[in-house]
């Protein structure tokens, strides 16, 4: 039996341009550059696989491999706790 992994946290691309907050309530909020909430919607986790449904109906997928979130063509890493508290992207 495979258990769902806990993904609720903030994730960011290496350059910090794209930041995804995956909330514990199954909602996500994606920021791009200075644009907050560029994409919002809900997500589900099955094992290490994520299915996203944007509020507009657009769908996407992702997988956690080696502690890294591979979301379509993006590679996102856990955002450091200090950056999360400040609401900033990692440098």
N, C-alpha and C positions, 0 to 999 in steps of 0.2 A: 504494500500500500504506500502510495506517495502522499506526503502531506504538503499542503500549500505553504510556500515560504512567505515570510513577512517582508513586504516590500514598502510598507508605509514609512516614507521619509522623503527627503528632497534629493533629487538626482540632477546632475549637470554634465554637459559636454566638457571636454578638457579646457576649452577656451571660455567656458562659463556663459556662452551666448544663449544656449537653450537650457532652461531649468524646468524640471518637472517636479511638482509636489504631488506625491501619491498619498492621499489621506487614508486613515484607518477606516473611514466610513464608505470606502469604495469610490470616492470622487477623485478626480485629478484636476490640476490647474497647471498649464504650461505657459511659461513666459519665454519670450524671444527678444533678446536685447533689452531695450527700455520698455518694450510693450508687455505689460503685465496681463495675465489672463488672455493670452493670444488664442489659446485653445482650452476648453473646459469640457468635462464629460465624466463618464464613469468607467471603471475598469474592474475586471474580475481576474482572479488568480487560480490557476489549476496546476498544481505542482510548481514548476518554475516558469510556466508560460502565462503571459498576460494577454488579455483581450481588451481592447479599448473601444468605446463607442462615444464619439464626440457628441456634444449637445446638438449639432447640426445633422447627426446621423452618419457621419463619416466613420469608418472602422479602421483599426490598425491592430498590430500585434507586437509582442515583445517577448523576450526570454532573458532570464537571469542565468549567466554562465560565468562561473568563477567570481561571483560577487559583483559582476558588471551587468548593467541593463543594456541589452541590444534591442532597441526599439526601431523597427523598420531599418532605415539606413543610418540611424544615430547610435552612438556609443556613449552611454551616460554612466557616471561614477557617483557614488554616494557623496553628497556635499558635506564638507566639514561642519561640525556642530556650530563652531563660531560664526561661520558665514550664514548658516541657517538662522541663528539668533538675530543677526544684523539685517537679514533679508537681502543679502548680497550674494553674488556669484563668486565662486572661488577664483583666484588669480592664477 
